[in-house]
Amino acid sequence: MPTAIGKFLLGNDSIPIYSNNIEDMPRYGFERIDKFIFEKEIALNDIDALIEYKVPILKFSDRDTEVNRINKENIREYISNLIE
């Protein structure tokens, strides 16, 4: 799971994802960056889709969670339109 997605990723051409599961290191090629934190860079071109979950909080918590799928061909445009 990425910790943040923003315009700063466009210059990197990749998204760092993180895990706290030690089994992800050998299985998926994560590298240890802290005692219980593992990281892996995923190239934007290797991502099939981004799934965005908008979970309502506070006084809006009675509303449904919104799920938005951003397909591969729209990822760069989606990221470039994010507000920083």
Residue frames relative to the residue before (quaternion, step in Angstrom):
aa qw qx qy qz dx dy dz
M 1.0000 0.0000 0.0000 0.0000 0.00 0.00 0.00
P 0.3926 -0.7074 0.5271 0.2602 3.60 -0.88 0.86
T 0.4397 -0.6803 0.5105 0.2886 3.57 -1.15 0.52
A 0.7926 -0.0286 0.0271 0.6085 3.58 1.20 -0.50
I 0.0987 -0.7512 0.6478 0.0799 3.52 -1.23 0.57
G 0.2139 0.7750 -0.5666 0.1806 3.55 -0.76 1.06
K 0.7602 -0.3867 0.2711 0.4462 3.54 -1.34 0.02
F 0.5593 0.6242 -0.3803 0.3911 3.60 1.15 -0.58
L 0.6025 0.5784 -0.3568 0.4184 3.62 1.17 -0.44
L 0.5722 0.6222 -0.3857 0.3697 3.59 1.09 -0.60
G 0.6688 0.4886 -0.2992 0.4739 3.59 1.04 -0.70
N 0.6789 0.4911 -0.2787 0.4692 3.57 1.15 -0.60
D 0.2377 -0.7966 0.5075 0.2268 3.58 1.15 -0.65
S 0.7349 0.3112 -0.2422 0.5517 3.58 1.17 0.51
I 0.2895 -0.7191 0.6054 0.1805 3.52 -1.34 0.37
P 0.2981 -0.7330 0.5725 0.2149 3.61 -0.79 0.91
I 0.0957 -0.7715 0.6259 0.0626 3.57 -0.97 0.86
Y 0.2455 -0.7889 0.5571 0.0842 3.53 -1.16 0.69
S 0.0585 -0.7694 0.6355 0.0250 3.52 -1.27 0.55
N 0.2440 -0.7405 0.5970 0.1889 3.55 -1.26 0.39
N 0.5260 0.6155 -0.3987 0.4308 3.57 1.32 0.34
I 0.3919 -0.7542 0.4786 0.2201 3.60 -0.44 1.21
E 0.6006 0.5737 -0.3633 0.4221 3.62 1.13 -0.50
D 0.5734 0.5965 -0.3786 0.4149 3.62 1.21 -0.33
M 0.5370 0.6446 -0.4071 0.3611 3.61 1.14 -0.53
P 0.7813 0.3080 -0.2146 0.4987 3.64 0.48 -1.02
R 0.6548 0.5546 -0.3141 0.4062 3.57 1.02 -0.79
Y 0.8314 0.1815 -0.0538 0.5224 3.59 0.89 -0.95
G 0.5551 -0.6589 0.3748 0.3424 3.59 1.22 0.19
F 0.3116 0.7396 -0.5308 0.2725 3.59 1.05 0.70
E 0.2679 -0.7326 0.6003 0.1769 3.56 -1.25 0.50
R 0.4725 -0.6615 0.5044 0.2911 3.56 -1.06 0.78
I 0.0717 -0.7984 0.5967 0.0385 3.58 -0.86 0.99
D 0.7552 0.0713 -0.0643 0.6484 3.56 1.33 -0.19
K 0.7510 -0.4050 0.2451 0.4603 3.58 -1.22 0.19
F 0.8251 0.1182 -0.0382 0.5512 3.60 0.88 -0.90
I 0.6147 0.5225 -0.3512 0.4752 3.60 1.19 0.43
F 0.0773 -0.7934 0.6037 -0.0074 3.55 -0.88 1.05
E 0.1459 -0.8127 0.5634 0.0276 3.57 -0.98 0.89
K 0.0162 0.7611 -0.6484 0.0035 3.53 -1.26 0.58
E 0.3213 -0.7260 0.5759 0.1949 3.59 -1.05 0.81
I 0.1258 -0.7728 0.6200 0.0507 3.56 -0.93 0.96
A 0.4024 -0.7130 0.5199 0.2438 3.60 -0.71 1.06
L 0.5694 -0.6136 0.4234 0.3463 3.58 -0.99 0.85
N 0.6533 0.5301 -0.3106 0.4424 3.59 1.04 -0.75
D 0.6738 0.4945 -0.2905 0.4660 3.60 1.22 -0.42
I 0.5794 0.5839 -0.3686 0.4330 3.59 1.30 -0.07
D 0.3606 -0.7468 0.5230 0.1968 3.58 -0.76 1.07
A 0.7816 -0.1526 0.1307 0.5905 3.59 1.03 -0.78
L 0.2959 -0.6769 0.6322 0.2333 3.52 -1.33 0.40
I 0.1661 -0.7579 0.6225 0.1024 3.56 -0.99 0.83
E 0.1380 -0.8004 0.5827 0.0262 3.54 -0.61 1.20
Y 0.1184 -0.7767 0.6170 0.0454 3.57 -0.82 1.06
K 0.1064 -0.7658 0.6323 0.0484 3.56 -0.86 1.00
V 0.0825 -0.8168 0.5709 -0.0149 3.53 -0.22 1.36
P 0.3797 -0.7430 0.5013 0.2289 3.61 -0.58 1.11
I 0.1173 -0.7904 0.5996 0.0447 3.55 -1.08 0.79
L 0.8209 0.2691 -0.2109 0.4573 3.52 -1.41 0.18
K 0.8515 -0.1026 0.0613 0.5105 3.61 -0.82 -0.89
F 0.6609 0.4900 -0.3037 0.4805 3.60 1.28 -0.19
S 0.4031 0.7676 -0.4372 0.2389 3.59 1.27 0.00
D 0.6040 0.5545 -0.3704 0.4365 3.61 1.20 -0.20
R 0.5711 0.5882 -0.3771 0.4309 3.59 1.28 -0.12
D 0.5802 -0.5913 0.4410 0.3452 3.55 -1.29 0.43
T 0.5246 -0.5922 0.5075 0.3412 3.54 -1.25 0.51
E 0.2759 -0.7476 0.5818 0.1627 3.57 -0.95 0.91
V 0.1272 -0.7744 0.6174 0.0540 3.55 -1.00 0.89
N 0.0443 -0.7968 0.6020 -0.0271 3.55 -0.78 1.09
R 0.1792 -0.7768 0.5973 0.0877 3.59 -0.80 1.03
I 0.1325 -0.7629 0.6304 0.0557 3.55 -0.83 1.07
N 0.2984 -0.7904 0.5127 0.1530 3.57 -0.38 1.24
K 0.7454 -0.4563 0.2802 0.3970 3.53 -1.30 0.57
E 0.7121 0.4700 -0.2725 0.4447 3.59 0.82 -0.96
N 0.7233 0.4230 -0.2426 0.4889 3.62 1.23 -0.29
I 0.4282 0.7408 -0.4485 0.2585 3.62 1.24 -0.14
R 0.6844 0.4833 -0.3048 0.4529 3.62 0.77 -0.95
E 0.6493 0.5031 -0.3177 0.4738 3.59 0.96 -0.81
Y 0.6309 0.5365 -0.3243 0.4570 3.59 0.97 -0.87
I 0.6818 0.4800 -0.2860 0.4722 3.58 0.85 -0.98
S 0.6765 0.5002 -0.3086 0.4438 3.62 0.89 -0.84
N 0.6923 0.4619 -0.2808 0.4780 3.61 1.17 -0.42
L 0.4591 0.6779 -0.4573 0.3471 3.59 1.24 0.03
I 0.4134 -0.6773 0.5479 0.2650 3.55 -1.14 0.68
E 0.2857 -0.7568 0.5665 0.1572 3.57 -0.92 0.92
